[in-house]
Amino acid sequence: MPSPTSPARPRLLVVELWGLGDLAFSTTFLRLAEREWDITLLGKPHAAALLAPTFPEIRHVACDAPWTAFRGKYRLHRWPWRELGGLLKTLRAARFDAAVSVRPDPRDHLLMRLAGARRRYGFPRRGSAALLNRPVARSRPKQHKVEDWRDLAAALGLAGSATSEPVLDHARHRSPRVDALLAGITPPILCFHPGARIPVRRWPEAYFAEIVRRLRAQFDFHLLLVPDPDGYGAALAPLADSVLPPLTIGELVDVLGRIDLLLCNDSGPAHLAAACGRPTIPIFGPTDPDWFRPWGERQKVIIRDICPLRPCFDYCQFPEPYCLTKLSPDEVWPELQAHVMELVARGVLPERLVKLRA
């Protein structure tokens, strides 16, 4: 809060209504904007749990927007109209000087307009420029979401916009429970998160098992398994040194901030680990890494254009996601192995990870 003698800072509404990975990308912008603006973030209920430790001054307004549902998003008769009306009343009362949304989504742009924000920044689409009195053009026609956030930061005149990157201060998520779960582990920690919120993003468990067996033959590590909340990946427990119980979002960030390497699918944990400065190797299927890969030069996306419809952005037209089920461990292994060795050579991973050969 400003002191009685200091001028009030301008008020900024940041709209990011999607998942954990999207929120991680938004920290590219938030770390710059918090220096000059009084920020309110409109996001899903999990947004505060993820962002508040790193950005304690940001206010959070929770909204599980019905148009972000994977299925049935346009069943308008099921939308919580009363709650949405109350949300808009709350937002209008804040009298925002500006609002931003990184998504080229007319629904977000209409929301910012109805919220009464004086200046509205975003990437127009399908006529939504009429709702944005500060439309923003991308630096390149196709670019990563981090670069989109940089463009929004530049539009607001924020210093450092050209080089800002996602960041989560994982030390601020430190918890006694995670201290106990990781106590006594001395080898490098390879964290294994085989799940994903969207099932068609999941590489088969048997394929992950084969990769773990090959890793064991060449490297010395403690394998930390994090099954999905729905249990996907739990069948791989016999291959792990430790299996973590269900974690809160804060505990997950704490774990990811302490590991040496994350092996995973295209999922939120990949972006959280990258924002914590940890290297990741995600297996990508139906989405486009040019837009959504984990950000940073330590990250290695493994992907093949097996399916002619890729990227389908999770709306698979086949009985199974062939972009993943036909991506065999034999194809993945050489690329994965080479990247691990490169990280060791660069000093990103410790040399003791590599087993000594007789």
Phi, psi and chi 1 to 4 in degrees:
 res  aa     phi    psi   chi1   chi2   chi3   chi4
   1 MET       -  140.4  -65.2  -67.9  -69.3      -
   2 PRO   -69.2  151.7   24.3  -32.6      -      -
   3 SER   -73.0  163.5   69.3      -      -      -
   4 PRO   -58.7  -25.1  -24.5   33.9      -      -
   5 THR   -96.9   -7.7   58.5      -      -      -
   6 SER   -98.1  146.9   64.5      -      -      -
   7 PRO   -68.3  146.4   25.1  -33.0      -      -
   8 ALA   -66.5  140.4      -      -      -      -
   9 ARG   -79.5  153.2  -59.3 -157.8  -56.7  170.5
  10 PRO   -64.5  151.9   22.7  -32.6      -      -
  11 ARG  -102.1  129.8  -65.8  175.8  -66.1  -82.7
  12 LEU  -123.7  129.6  175.4   65.5      -      -
  13 LEU  -100.0  122.9  174.7   65.1      -      -
  14 VAL  -107.9  121.5  176.8      -      -      -
  15 VAL  -103.0  114.1  178.9      -      -      -
  16 GLU  -143.9   94.3 -179.0   44.5  -89.0      -
  17 LEU   -97.7   13.0  -64.5  166.5      -      -
  18 TRP  -110.0 -146.8  -64.6   77.9      -      -
  19 GLY   -87.9 -173.0      -      -      -      -
  20 LEU   -61.4  -42.3  -66.5  174.4      -      -
  21 GLY   -63.0  -40.3      -      -      -      -
  22 ASP   -63.6  -39.5  -57.9  -74.1      -      -
  23 LEU   -65.9  -37.6  -71.2  163.5      -      -
  24 ALA   -61.1  -42.5      -      -      -      -
  25 PHE   -60.4  -37.2  -68.0  148.9      -      -
  26 SER   -64.2  -20.7   77.0      -      -      -
  27 THR   -65.0  -20.2   63.5      -      -      -
  28 THR   -54.0  -42.8  -56.3      -      -      -
  29 PHE   -84.3  -43.0  175.8   90.3      -      -
  30 LEU   -61.5  -38.2  -64.7  174.2      -      -
  31 ARG   -64.3  -26.5   65.8 -170.8  -58.3 -166.5
  32 LEU   -87.1  -44.2  -56.6  179.7      -      -
  33 ALA   -67.9  -31.0      -      -      -      -
  34 GLU   -65.5  -17.5   69.3  170.6  -12.8      -
  35 ARG   -70.4  -28.5  -57.3  169.3 -173.1  167.7
  36 GLU  -121.1  -17.9  -57.6  178.6   21.2      -
  37 TRP  -121.0  152.3  -66.6   80.2      -      -
  38 ASP   -91.0  107.7 -176.9   -2.3      -      -
  39 ILE  -100.8  136.2  -59.5  173.5      -      -
  40 THR  -118.1  128.5  -64.0      -      -      -
  41 LEU  -106.1  124.1 -171.9  135.5      -      -
  42 LEU   -96.8  113.7  179.0   66.4      -      -
  43 GLY  -155.5  179.7      -      -      -      -
  44 LYS   -63.0  162.9  -70.8 -172.4 -177.1  -62.7
  45 PRO   -55.9  -25.8  -29.1   36.7      -      -
  46 HIS   -79.5   -6.4   57.6 -130.4      -      -
  47 ALA   -62.6  -42.6      -      -      -      -
  48 ALA   -64.5  -41.5      -      -      -      -
  49 ALA   -61.4  -35.3      -      -      -      -
  50 LEU   -78.7  -43.6  177.5   65.9      -      -
  51 LEU   -97.4  -26.8  -62.4  177.3      -      -
  52 ALA   -58.8  -40.2      -      -      -      -
  53 PRO   -61.7  -38.1  -26.7   37.2      -      -
  54 THR   -79.4  -33.9  -58.3      -      -      -
  55 PHE  -125.6   71.7  -56.6   98.3      -      -
  56 PRO   -66.7  -17.6   22.2  -32.5      -      -
  57 GLU   -85.1  -12.1  -59.5  -59.2  -41.1      -
  58 ILE   -76.9  134.0  -69.1  179.0      -      -
  59 ARG   -84.9  152.0  -62.8 -177.2 -176.5   89.0
  60 HIS  -125.8  133.3  -68.8  -91.1      -      -
  61 VAL  -119.3  122.0  174.9      -      -      -
  62 ALA   -85.5  135.9      -      -      -      -
  63 CYS  -153.9  116.3  174.5      -      -      -
  64 ASP   -95.0   82.4 -164.3   -3.2      -      -
  65 ALA   -60.5  131.0      -      -      -      -
  66 PRO   -63.4  -25.8   19.3  -30.5      -      -
  67 TRP   -77.9   -0.7   58.9   87.6      -      -
  68 THR   -96.0    1.6   63.9      -      -      -
  69 ALA   -66.5  146.7      -      -      -      -
  70 PHE   -71.4  -39.5 -173.9   57.7      -      -
  71 ARG  -124.6  149.1  -58.0  -73.6 -174.1 -171.2
  72 GLY    69.6   26.3      -      -      -      -
  73 LYS   -70.9  -16.6   62.5 -177.3   67.6 -179.5
  74 TYR  -109.9   24.0  -68.3  117.8      -      -
  75 ARG   -82.4   79.7  -65.2  172.1 -177.7  167.5
  76 LEU   -60.8  -28.8  -59.8 -177.8      -      -
  77 HIS   -68.4  -14.6   63.0  -72.7      -      -
  78 ARG   -99.9   -1.7  -65.1 -171.9  179.0 -179.2
  79 TRP   -68.4  144.2  -79.5   24.4      -      -
  80 PRO   -80.8   75.2   30.7  -34.5      -      -
  81 TRP   -61.8  -38.4  -68.9  106.1      -      -
  82 ARG   -63.9  -43.5 -179.2  176.5  -63.3  178.8
  83 GLU   -65.2  -39.1  -70.6   82.0   -5.3      -
  84 LEU   -64.3  -38.6  -70.2  172.2      -      -
  85 GLY   -63.3  -41.0      -      -      -      -
  86 GLY   -65.1  -36.7      -      -      -      -
  87 LEU   -62.2  -47.2  170.3   67.8      -      -
  88 LEU   -63.3  -36.5  -70.5  174.0      -      -
  89 LYS   -62.5  -42.4 -177.1  177.6  179.8 -179.6
  90 THR   -63.1  -43.8  -63.0      -      -      -
  91 LEU   -67.5  -41.8  -64.1  177.4      -      -
  92 ARG   -62.5  -35.5  -76.2 -165.9  -65.9  -92.6
  93 ALA   -64.7  -23.8      -      -      -      -
  94 ALA   -75.7  -18.1      -      -      -      -
  95 ARG    52.5   63.7  -61.6 -178.3  179.3  -84.6
  96 PHE   -70.0  136.4  -69.0  108.3      -      -
  97 ASP   -75.2  -29.4  -62.1  -75.7      -      -
  98 ALA  -154.9  160.3      -      -      -      -
  99 ALA  -142.8  148.6      -      -      -      -
 100 VAL  -135.2  148.0  -59.3      -      -      -
 101 SER  -142.2  133.8  169.2      -      -      -
 102 VAL   -82.0  -15.2   78.2      -      -      -
 103 ARG   -90.4  135.7  -70.1 -173.1  171.8  -94.2
 104 PRO   -76.6   66.3   29.5  -33.9      -      -
 105 ASP  -125.6  111.6 -170.3  -28.6      -      -
 106 PRO   -56.1  -27.3  -25.3   34.9      -      -
 107 ARG   -67.1  -42.4  -62.6  163.1  -61.4 -170.4
 108 ASP   -63.0  -40.4  -79.8   15.7      -      -
 109 HIS   -67.5  -38.4  -56.4  160.7      -      -
 110 LEU   -65.3  -40.8  176.2   60.8      -      -
 111 LEU   -60.0  -43.5 -172.1  153.0      -      -
 112 MET   -64.1  -36.9  -66.6 -167.2  -64.1      -
 113 ARG   -67.2  -46.3  176.2   66.4 -177.8   86.5
 114 LEU   -67.2  -26.4  -65.9  175.3      -      -
 115 ALA   -73.2  -11.0      -      -      -      -
 116 GLY    83.0   14.9      -      -      -      -
 117 ALA   -63.0  133.6      -      -      -      -
 118 ARG   -67.9  -44.9  -65.1 -176.4  179.8   89.7
 119 ARG  -116.6  130.1  -55.2 -163.9  -55.2  -86.6
 120 ARG  -124.9  115.7  -61.6  176.4  -64.4  -79.2
 121 TYR  -107.4  134.7  -62.9   81.8      -      -
 122 GLY  -179.5  177.3      -      -      -      -
 123 PHE   -99.3  109.3  -56.3  105.1      -      -
 124 PRO   -69.1  150.5   23.0  -31.5      -      -
 125 ARG  -155.9  139.6 -177.5 -174.3 -179.8 -153.8
 126 ARG    52.8   47.1  -65.4  179.9  179.2  173.9
 127 GLY    82.5    3.2      -      -      -      -
 128 SER   -74.3   -3.3   68.5      -      -      -
 129 ALA   -58.6  -26.1      -      -      -      -
 130 ALA   -66.4  -21.5      -      -      -      -
 131 LEU   -93.4  -13.4  -56.7  168.7      -      -
 132 LEU  -110.7  112.3  -61.8  168.6      -      -
 133 ASN   -87.4    1.7   52.4   16.9      -      -
 134 ARG  -134.5   63.6  -61.6  -67.7 -169.4  -81.1
 135 PRO   -64.0  145.1   22.8  -32.1      -      -
 136 VAL  -118.6  136.8  179.9      -      -      -
 137 ALA   -98.3  136.8      -      -      -      -
 138 ARG   -67.0  149.8  -72.7 -172.1  170.5   90.1
 139 SER   -64.0  -34.9  -64.7      -      -      -
 140 ARG  -134.7  150.2  -65.5 -177.2  -68.5  116.2
 141 PRO   -57.0  -38.7  -24.4   33.7      -      -
 142 LYS  -126.9  119.4 -176.6  179.1 -177.5 -178.8
 143 GLN  -151.2  168.8   61.6 -174.7   21.9      -
 144 HIS   -71.1  155.7 -165.7  -81.8      -      -
 145 LYS   -61.5  -32.5  -74.0  -59.4  175.1 -174.1
 146 VAL   -59.3  -40.9  165.4      -      -      -
 147 GLU   -69.8  -31.5  -64.9  167.3  -54.7      -
 148 ASP   -62.2  -45.1  -74.3  -11.3      -      -
 149 TRP   -63.4  -36.3  -79.8  112.9      -      -
 150 ARG   -62.8  -40.0  -72.7  175.8  173.7  176.5
 151 ASP   -64.5  -37.9  -77.0  -15.6      -      -
 152 LEU   -65.8  -40.2  -72.3  174.9      -      -
 153 ALA   -62.1  -41.0      -      -      -      -
 154 ALA   -64.6  -38.1      -      -      -      -
 155 ALA   -63.4  -31.1      -      -      -      -
 156 LEU   -86.6    0.1  -93.7   71.6      -      -
 157 GLY    73.3   28.7      -      -      -      -
 158 LEU   -82.0  129.7  -58.9  177.6      -      -
 159 ALA   -66.5  139.2      -      -      -      -
 160 GLY    89.1    9.2      -      -      -      -
 161 SER   -64.6  -28.1   60.5      -      -      -
 162 ALA   -71.9  -22.4      -      -      -      -
 163 THR  -124.6   -0.8   57.0      -      -      -
 164 SER   -62.6  145.3 -174.7      -      -      -
 165 GLU  -132.7  162.9  -62.3 -174.1  -15.8      -
 166 PRO   -63.1  143.3  -19.6   31.2      -      -
 167 VAL  -149.9  135.0   61.5      -      -      -
 168 LEU  -126.6  127.6  -71.7  170.9      -      -
 169 ASP   -83.0   84.6 -171.8  -10.0      -      -
 170 HIS   -63.4  -25.0   59.1   87.2      -      -
 171 ALA   -61.9  -27.0      -      -      -      -
 172 ARG   -77.2   -7.4  -65.4 -171.5  178.5 -175.4
 173 HIS   -97.4    6.1  -71.7  -92.9      -      -
 174 ARG   -55.7  133.8 -161.5   75.3 -177.2 -119.0
 175 SER  -136.6  143.7   72.7      -      -      -
 176 PRO   -59.7  -31.9  -22.5   32.3      -      -
 177 ARG   -64.9  -44.0 -175.0  172.2 -177.6 -124.3
 178 VAL   -69.2  -35.6  173.8      -      -      -
 179 ASP   -52.7  -46.3  -73.6  -18.1      -      -
 180 ALA   -68.9  -39.9      -      -      -      -
 181 LEU   -65.4  -32.5  -70.5  169.6      -      -
 182 LEU  -101.8    2.7  -57.2 -174.7      -      -
 183 ALA   -61.2  136.0      -      -      -      -
 184 GLY    84.9   -2.2      -      -      -      -
 185 ILE   -80.2  122.1  -61.2  176.2      -      -
 186 THR  -110.9  -33.3   55.9      -      -      -
 187 PRO   -68.6  165.1  -14.6   29.0      -      -
 188 PRO   -55.9  143.7  -23.8   33.5      -      -
 189 ILE   -99.4  117.4  -61.0  176.4      -      -
 190 LEU   -99.8  114.4 -167.8  159.7      -      -
 191 CYS   -93.0  135.9 -174.0      -      -      -
 192 PHE  -122.8  108.0 -179.6   31.4      -      -
 193 HIS  -118.8   92.3 -168.3  -70.2      -      -
 194 PRO   -85.0    0.3   31.2  -33.8      -      -
 195 GLY   -94.8 -179.0      -      -      -      -
 196 ALA  -166.8  146.7      -      -      -      -
 197 ARG   -60.8  -39.1  179.0  176.8   59.7   89.2
 198 ILE   -94.7  117.2  -52.8  -63.8      -      -
 199 PRO   -56.1  -32.5  -28.3   36.5      -      -
 200 VAL   -73.5   -0.4  -64.9      -      -      -
 201 ARG   -96.0    3.9  -64.0 -172.5 -168.3  179.9
 202 ARG   -94.3  116.1  -66.8  171.1  171.3  174.1
 203 TRP   -67.4  141.6 -155.2   41.3      -      -
 204 PRO   -57.7  142.5  -26.8   35.5      -      -
 205 GLU   -56.9  -39.0  -73.3  177.7  -51.1      -
 206 ALA   -63.6  -32.7      -      -      -      -
 207 TYR   -69.3  -43.4  -66.2    2.8      -      -
 208 PHE   -60.6  -40.0  -88.4  120.8      -      -
 209 ALA   -60.0  -41.4      -      -      -      -
 210 GLU   -64.8  -40.2  176.8   58.5   26.5      -
 211 ILE   -63.9  -40.4  -69.5  -63.6      -      -
 212 VAL   -61.7  -41.7  169.3      -      -      -
 213 ARG   -61.9  -40.1  -76.4 -170.6  -78.2  -92.0
 214 ARG   -69.8  -38.5  -62.8 -171.9 -171.2 -165.0
 215 LEU   -62.0  -41.3  -74.4  166.4      -      -
 216 ARG   -59.7  -35.0  -69.7  -77.9 -165.4 -161.9
 217 ALA   -69.3  -25.6      -      -      -      -
 218 GLN  -114.0  -23.0 -173.0  170.9  -10.7      -
 219 PHE  -127.4  154.9  -58.8  101.9      -      -
 220 ASP  -112.6  112.0 -177.5   17.7      -      -
 221 PHE  -153.4  165.2   53.5   85.7      -      -
 222 HIS   -98.8  117.8 -176.2  102.3      -      -
 223 LEU   -90.5  116.6 -176.6   61.4      -      -
 224 LEU  -105.3  113.8 -165.7   67.2      -      -
 225 LEU   -97.1  128.7  174.2   63.5      -      -
 226 VAL  -117.4   93.5 -176.4      -      -      -
 227 PRO   -65.5  156.6  -15.7   29.6      -      -
 228 ASP   -67.4  156.0 -120.6   19.9      -      -
 229 PRO   -56.2  -28.9  -29.0   36.5      -      -
 230 ASP   -83.9    4.1   66.0    2.2      -      -
 231 GLY    96.7   -7.9      -      -      -      -
 232 TYR   -61.9  130.9 -171.7   84.6      -      -
 233 GLY    99.7  -15.5      -      -      -      -
 234 ALA   -64.1  -25.7      -      -      -      -
 235 ALA   -65.1  -15.5      -      -      -      -
 236 LEU   -89.3    4.3  -59.5  167.3      -      -
 237 ALA   -54.2  -38.7      -      -      -      -
 238 PRO   -60.5  -20.3  -26.1   36.2      -      -
 239 LEU   -86.7  -11.2  -60.7  175.7      -      -
 240 ALA   -95.4  156.2      -      -      -      -
 241 ASP   -86.2  -31.3  -61.3  -61.6      -      -
 242 SER  -141.8  140.9  -60.6      -      -      -
 243 VAL  -117.8  120.3 -179.9      -      -      -
 244 LEU   -82.2  143.2  -65.4 -173.3      -      -
 245 PRO   -73.7  174.1   29.2  -35.0      -      -
 246 PRO   -54.6  136.9  -27.4   35.9      -      -
 247 LEU  -116.6  150.2  -57.4  170.3      -      -
 248 THR   -73.4  168.6   66.4      -      -      -
 249 ILE   -61.0  -43.2  -70.1  173.7      -      -
 250 GLY   -62.2  -40.7      -      -      -      -
 251 GLU   -66.7  -37.5  -70.7  166.7  -13.4      -
 252 LEU   -62.3  -44.1  178.0   59.8      -      -
 253 VAL   -62.3  -40.0  174.2      -      -      -
 254 ASP   -60.3  -45.6 -171.6    9.8      -      -
 255 VAL   -62.4  -49.5  167.4      -      -      -
 256 LEU   -64.5  -27.3  -65.6  174.5      -      -
 257 GLY   -74.8  -12.8      -      -      -      -
 258 ARG  -107.6   -7.9  -57.0 -162.4 -149.9 -172.8
 259 ILE   -82.4  170.3   63.4  172.5      -      -
 260 ASP   -97.3  -32.0  -67.8  -80.0      -      -
 261 LEU  -157.3  139.9  176.3   66.3      -      -
 262 LEU  -113.2  127.2  176.1   66.0      -      -
 263 LEU  -109.6  125.7  177.7   61.0      -      -
 264 CYS  -161.7 -175.8   59.4      -      -      -
 265 ASN   -96.8 -175.1  -70.7  -52.6      -      -
 266 ASP   -74.4   94.0  170.5   17.8      -      -
 267 SER  -152.9  169.6   60.5      -      -      -
 268 GLY   -54.1  -44.9      -      -      -      -
 269 PRO   -56.0  -30.6  -30.2   37.6      -      -
 270 ALA   -60.8  -41.8      -      -      -      -
 271 HIS   -75.1  -33.5  -55.3  -63.8      -      -
 272 LEU   -66.2  -44.9  -57.2 -172.3      -      -
 273 ALA   -62.2  -43.2      -      -      -      -
 274 ALA   -62.0  -40.2      -      -      -      -
 275 ALA   -68.3  -21.5      -      -      -      -
 276 CYS   -85.8    0.8  -69.4      -      -      -
 277 GLY    84.2   17.2      -      -      -      -
 278 ARG  -102.4  143.0  -62.5  -63.0 -177.2 -102.5
 279 PRO   -72.7  145.7   24.2  -31.2      -      -
 280 THR  -133.8  152.5   71.3      -      -      -
 281 ILE  -129.1   92.3  -55.5  178.4      -      -
 282 PRO   -93.2  146.4   30.3  -29.9      -      -
 283 ILE   -94.4  118.8  -47.6  -64.8      -      -
 284 PHE  -102.1  144.8  -98.7   59.7      -      -
 285 GLY  -127.1  -92.0      -      -      -      -
 286 PRO   -82.0   -6.1   27.1  -34.3      -      -
 287 THR  -104.0  176.8   56.9      -      -      -
 288 ASP  -107.1  112.6 -168.7  -25.4      -      -
 289 PRO   -66.0  -20.6   22.1  -31.5      -      -
 290 ASP   -60.6  -28.2  -73.0  -13.7      -      -
 291 TRP   -99.9  -36.5  -70.2  -19.6      -      -
 292 PHE  -125.0   13.2  -62.3  114.9      -      -
 293 ARG   -66.9  154.6   69.7 -174.4 -177.4  -81.7
 294 PRO   -57.5  135.3  -23.1   33.2      -      -
 295 TRP   -83.7  136.2 -175.5 -101.0      -      -
 296 GLY   128.3  153.9      -      -      -      -
 297 GLU   -77.1   -8.2   48.3   84.6   26.4      -
 298 ARG   -84.1  -10.8  -64.7  179.9  172.5 -174.2
 299 GLN   -91.1  144.9  -40.0  -50.9  -32.9      -
 300 LYS  -131.1  108.5  177.6   63.7  175.7  179.7
 301 VAL   -87.5  131.5  169.0      -      -      -
 302 ILE  -109.3  122.8  -62.1  179.2      -      -
 303 ILE  -154.8  151.1 -172.5  169.7      -      -
 304 ARG  -138.2  144.4  -63.7  -69.9 -173.5  -83.2
 305 ASP   -87.4   70.6  -83.4  -37.6      -      -
 306 ILE   -81.1  -42.8  -64.7  169.3      -      -
 307 CYS   -91.6  133.0  174.7      -      -      -
 308 PRO   -67.5  -16.1   24.5  -34.4      -      -
 309 LEU   -94.3   -1.3  -60.7 -177.6      -      -
 310 ARG   -73.6  133.9 -155.6 -153.2   69.5   74.1
 311 PRO   -88.1  134.3   30.9  -34.0      -      -
 312 CYS  -103.4   -2.4   67.5      -      -      -
 313 PHE    53.0   48.6  -62.6  102.5      -      -
 314 ASP    82.2   -5.7  -55.0  -33.7      -      -
 315 TYR   -97.3   72.3  -69.0   94.8      -      -
 316 CYS   -68.3  136.1 -175.9      -      -      -
 317 GLN   -95.7    2.6  -56.8  -62.1  -52.1      -
 318 PHE  -117.7  167.1  -60.6  104.6      -      -
 319 PRO   -61.9  -22.7  -21.3   31.8      -      -
 320 GLU  -148.3  158.9   61.1 -173.6   58.7      -
 321 PRO   -78.4   90.8   27.7  -33.7      -      -
 322 TYR   -60.9  -26.0  -66.5  125.1      -      -
 323 CYS   -60.8  -20.5   57.9      -      -      -
 324 LEU  -110.4  -43.5  -71.4  173.7      -      -
 325 THR   -68.4  -23.9   58.4      -      -      -
 326 LYS   -97.4    5.6  -68.4 -173.3  178.1  -64.1
 327 LEU   -93.9   98.3  177.3   57.0      -      -
 328 SER   -81.8  157.4   71.5      -      -      -
 329 PRO   -57.3  -32.6  -26.0   35.0      -      -
 330 ASP   -61.0  -33.8  -73.6  -21.6      -      -
 331 GLU   -77.4  -37.4  -77.7 -165.0   83.7      -
 332 VAL   -74.2  -39.0  167.2      -      -      -
 333 TRP   -56.4  -50.6  170.9 -113.4      -      -
 334 PRO   -58.1  -39.6  -23.5   35.0      -      -
 335 GLU   -69.8  -42.0 -162.5  170.2  -20.2      -
 336 LEU   -65.6  -47.5 -172.8  151.5      -      -
 337 GLN   -58.7  -45.2  177.7 -165.2   37.6      -
 338 ALA   -63.0  -37.3      -      -      -      -
 339 HIS   -70.3  -40.4 -173.5   62.2      -      -
 340 VAL   -60.3  -44.9  173.2      -      -      -
 341 MET   -64.1  -36.9  -66.9  -58.6  -64.3      -
 342 GLU   -64.6  -41.6  177.8 -170.2  -18.9      -
 343 LEU   -64.4  -35.9  -67.9  175.8      -      -
 344 VAL   -65.8  -45.8  171.9      -      -      -
 345 ALA   -62.0  -33.1      -      -      -      -
 346 ARG   -83.9   -6.1  -69.7  166.1   49.1 -165.9
 347 GLY    83.7    6.1      -      -      -      -
 348 VAL   -71.9  -40.1  175.5      -      -      -
 349 LEU  -108.7  148.0  -65.6  176.8      -      -
 350 PRO   -69.9  147.1   23.2  -32.2      -      -
 351 GLU   -61.9  -30.5  -69.9 -175.1    3.0      -
 352 ARG   -67.3   -8.4   60.4 -166.4  177.8   99.2
 353 LEU   -63.2  -33.5 -179.7   68.9      -      -
 354 VAL   -84.2  126.4 -177.7      -      -      -
 355 LYS   -68.9  140.4  -73.9 -174.9  175.9  179.6
 356 LEU   -74.0  135.4  -63.9  176.7      -      -
 357 ARG   -95.7  143.4  -62.1 -175.3 -178.2  -85.2
 358 ALA   -68.8      -      -      -      -      -
